Amino acid sequence: MKNIGDGMVNVDEMEGYQKIDKYNAESIEIISAHYRKIISAIGEDPDREGLLKTPERVAKSLQFLTHGYDLDPEKILRDAMFREDYKQMVIVKDIEIYSLCEHHMLPFFGKAHVAYIPNQYIVGLSKIPRVVDAFARRLQVQERLTTQIKNCIQHTLKPLGVAVVIEAQHLCMQMRGIQKQNSITTTSDFTGAFLNETTRAEFIHLIGSKLK
């Protein structure tokens, strides 16, 4: 365990693999205390062996799952913008997303497909998945997540158009509520050139095809 700034970093090394979890110690203490009460409220004994460290584990897990609040998605893009005279579609598809539904705090997960048509600037390809993650790692609804990704790219890069499609499964539908195991929710949002039916159709075709 190491002190870094105002928080703590847990370093776990095993067979050359280093895992670093950064968290705020004060928040961990507050969240842990609440989860201890929650465990008691559902009829469990927070002092039994298997649950002694559960409040702290859940608190750390929750901080990791919502660390997007500490990220600036526009800065992520600005740090890797390059001038380039390229005005064809750029697609990053099958970006894994993991988020928490803000209504029940249960996970939803799936894939995001993001495209933009540059207008003087391109961006490092890894930055698009990072932007997706920065918004996904918050309490979310899929509809807002889709629009936030689109708005961020449009506002920062000012491309000729942006397209975002997300396909996700929601555990609030599968584990509780309607309990439908095979349902998939699809959301989409478009700007600029992607409002043109032909351009949008090309994007939909490309994200659905398996290129060899």
Stockholm file with secondary structure:
# STOCKHOLM 1.0

chainA/1-212         MKNIGDGMVNVDEMEGYQKIDKYNAESIEIISAHYRKIISAIGEDPDREGLLKTPERVAKSLQFLTHGYDLDPEKILRDAMFREDYKQMVIVKDIEIYSLCEHHMLPFFGKAHVAYIPNQYIVGLSKIPRVVDAFARRLQVQERLTTQIKNCIQHTLKPLGVAVVIEAQHLCMQMRGIQKQNSITTTSDFTGAFLNETTRAEFIHLIGSKLK
#=GR chainA/1-212 SS CEEETTEEEEEEEETTEEEEEEECHHHHHHHHHHHHHHHHHTTCCTTSGGGTTHHHHHHHHHHHHTGGGGCCHHHHHHTTEEECCCCSCEEEEEEEEEEEETTTCCEEEEEEEEEEECSSEEECTTHHHHHHHHHHSSEECHHHHHHHHHHHHHHHHCCSEEEEEEEEEEHHHHTSTTCCTTCCEEEEEECGGGGSHHHHHHHHHHHHSCCC
#=GC SS_cons         CEEETTEEEEEEEETTEEEEEEECHHHHHHHHHHHHHHHHHTTCCTTSGGGTTHHHHHHHHHHHHTGGGGCCHHHHHHTTEEECCCCSCEEEEEEEEEEEETTTCCEEEEEEEEEEECSSEEECTTHHHHHHHHHHSSEECHHHHHHHHHHHHHHHHCCSEEEEEEEEEEHHHHTSTTCCTTCCEEEEEECGGGGSHHHHHHHHHHHHSCCC
//
